[in-house]
């Protein structure tokens, strides 16, 4: 497996779809038809995890971070401005996992996590070639509940490191993908989808995560199973049925808020070691070109557009110092229909944790990618399309 191979997740799907799906076919660029009773956000999630925290300690300076060198090379000063060192250690059987640090930019709702993997004697564990949720059985075992509405906005995935089972539980994650490099795993979570003000949606819903071993995962699942019984007994997550005069049909009105994690589920998860992610404050640059909106953050760019009304397939981004790279759009088939992927033309050291989600009915789409560097605070860029400069 190449180092560029990504870890993909399988959430926001009906149980029937999941049972028939081939997990190896999933991509982070998914076209999905939206369903009224499903969670609001197109969500995915990665894998590995465990709980039982020991002491923490950072073994390298920020400017020597493998995370920086892999995704944001030549951005030493800027990296210190956007990155939070953590150095928190977890023990899983014969392995130590270090939560090295994170970066999150609330203005574009994109963030990163960095984990490193070690044997207990301090030897790095080479992670290239590992794949989370490598088969459907792994995926189903990691699920906190088959009642997806009960565990809405909560996602879990699985990683087996030489026999040690690790689970990553994420809260309000958005779409998540990641990549292994040497003994590190880099995760990107993108909390943005088309057709709504996701910044408004997420403003009171912080991203959190925790790492669990198999025993602690089973503890969580056992507690949630009691809640499942309450749902079946109509004691929890009840509905009201009302007559819709406009359509002449009876509609189901949930007596619970789809936009939030079920409170009883939150009570279970708060018994464990939930980690938060610090956000940086920034003022993203906005450039509108025809029906495409460019939202330019320090680490990531978002493109909001409609695939049915699109006037260009490539553009060039140019920094204040003259550095530039070109990006072109590719239309590819996928498990769910058509994926719209923006590919950056860059050198061999460039690594992209891109993402995207869309609505195949309306054509509304959001795509994103990281630059391979970090823009300076208040740095402005220009966009060139068909020979014309926009800023």
Secondary structure by P-SEA (a helix, b strand, c coil): ccccbbbbbbccccaaaaaaccccccccccccccccccccccccccccccccccbbbbcccccccccccccccccaaaaaacbbbbbbbbbcccbbbbccccccccccccbbbbbbbbcccccccccccccccccaaaaaaaccccccccccccccbbbbcccbbbbbbbccccbbbbcccccbbbbbbbccccccccccccccbbbbbbbbcaaaaaaaaaaaaaaaaaaaacccbbbbbbbcccccbbbbbbccccccccaaaaaaaaccbbbbbbbbbbbbbbbbcccbbbbccccbbbbbbbccccccccbbbbcccccbbbbbbbbbbccccbbbbbbbbcccccccccccccccccccbbbbbbccccccccbbbbbbccccccc
